[in-house]
Every structure is written in C-alpha cells, then in structure tokens.
C-alpha cells in the first residue's frame, strides 16, 4: 500500500492530537491537524486530504456537523471518515453511521486498531 497519503486529525485534545500525529508520521503518513471544528472543516475541504479522523465534541463546530457537511458535498462523499470519540453508546454509534462516518472508535482507543482501520480504508 502507498503510505504517501495525507490524514487530517481533527481533535481538540492536544495530547491525543500530538500522539496521533507522531504515530501516523512514524507509519509514513503525512498528517495535518486541526484543534477545532471550523479549522477542521476548512482543512478537510482543502486539497489533498485522503482520510479524516474526527472527534465529535469540538469547539466552534461539532464533529457531527463537519461530517454532515462533507457528506452533502459530492467532492467528499467518498472521503473516509473515522469518528474517534468518548461517546460510546449504541445510539451514538448509529448516529455516527447515519451522518456518514465510515467507522467509529471510542476513546480510550487502541492505536493498533486505529492503524489497522486506516490501512484498510486507504487500500
């Protein structure tokens, strides 16, 4: 698989954001980060993003709205989106799927599971 892909991490927790960036870069990915929903949506709709890791609880614009906006734009209908969130009820998972997330991982998360899902989605 070509790991020369760009992943956007939209996560307001600075420690999680930094950890994801470092680990994904170690695995050969290019990583762009955003710490709030507005910045995240701006970067997601910019050029060259191959996959989005999206927290739901974000300042300025919630992750659900980012996902909805991306899915209603035909340019981003097939952009892989992984929800990474502390919300973990079955209802939250269903909502994540209904608004267009491709996969849902709850915090605290297993880095190997996340990497496996990323690799699968970018094949």
C-alpha positions in Angstrom: 0.0 0.0 0.0 1.1 3.5 -0.8 1.5 5.2 2.6 2.2 8.6 1.0 -1.3 9.6 2.0 -2.5 12.6 4.0 -4.6 12.2 7.1 -6.4 15.1 8.7 -6.7 14.7 12.5 -9.5 17.0 13.9 -9.1 16.6 17.7 -9.2 19.4 20.3 -7.3 17.4 23.0 -3.7 18.5 22.4 -2.2 15.3 23.8 -4.3 13.0 21.7 -3.7 15.2 18.6 0.0 15.2 19.1 0.1 11.4 19.8 -1.8 10.6 16.7 0.3 12.9 14.6 3.6 11.4 15.8 2.4 7.8 15.4 0.9 8.3 12.0 4.0 10.1 10.8 6.1 7.2 12.1 4.0 4.9 9.9 4.7 7.0 6.9 1.6 9.2 6.6 1.5 12.9 6.1 -0.5 14.4 8.9 -2.5 17.7 9.0 -4.0 18.7 12.3 -6.9 20.9 13.5 -8.0 21.7 17.0 -11.5 23.0 16.4 -14.4 22.2 14.1 -14.2 25.3 12.0 -10.5 24.9 11.3 -11.1 21.2 10.7 -13.8 21.7 8.1 -11.7 24.3 6.3 -8.8 21.9 6.1 -11.0 18.9 5.2 -12.3 20.7 2.2 -8.9 21.8 1.1 -6.7 19.8 -1.4 -5.0 16.5 -0.7 -6.8 15.0 2.3 -7.2 11.2 1.9 -8.8 10.4 5.3 -10.2 12.3 8.3 -10.0 11.2 11.9 -12.8 13.2 13.6 -13.7 13.9 17.2 -17.3 14.6 17.8 -17.0 17.1 20.7 -15.2 20.0 19.2 -15.2 23.7 19.9 -16.8 26.1 17.3 -18.4 23.3 15.2 -19.2 19.8 16.4 -17.9 16.8 14.6 -21.4 15.7 13.6 -21.9 18.9 11.6 -18.5 18.5 9.9 -19.4 15.0 8.8 -22.8 16.1 7.5 -21.3 19.0 5.5 -18.6 16.8 4.0 -21.2 14.1 3.0 -23.6 16.5 1.3 -20.7 17.8 -0.9 -20.2 15.4 -3.8 -16.5 16.1 -3.8 -16.2 14.5 -0.4 -18.9 11.8 -0.5 -16.3 9.0 -0.5 -13.7 10.6 1.8 -13.1 8.1 4.5 -14.1 9.4 8.0 -13.2 7.7 11.2 -15.1 9.0 14.3 -12.9 9.0 17.3 -14.9 9.9 20.4 -15.6 9.4 24.1 -19.3 9.0 23.2 -19.8 5.3 23.3 -23.5 4.3 23.5 -25.1 2.3 20.7 -27.2 5.3 19.9 -24.1 7.4 19.4 -22.6 4.8 17.1 -25.8 4.7 15.0 -25.9 8.5 14.8 -22.2 8.4 13.6 -23.1 6.0 10.8 -26.3 7.9 9.8 -24.4 11.2 9.4 -21.8 9.4 7.2 -18.9 8.2 9.3 -17.3 5.1 7.9 -16.0 3.8 11.2 -16.5 4.6 14.9 -13.7 4.1 17.5 -14.3 5.1 21.1 -11.8 6.6 23.5 -9.7 5.4 25.0 -8.7 3.7 21.8 -6.3 1.1 20.8 -3.7 2.6 18.4 -3.2 -0.7 16.6 -6.9 -1.0 15.9 -7.0 2.6 14.5 -3.9 1.9 12.3 -5.4 -1.3 11.0 -8.7 0.5 10.1 -6.8 3.4 8.5 -4.7 1.0 6.4 -7.8 -0.9 5.4 -9.7 2.2 4.4 -6.8 3.6 2.3 -6.2 0.4 0.3 
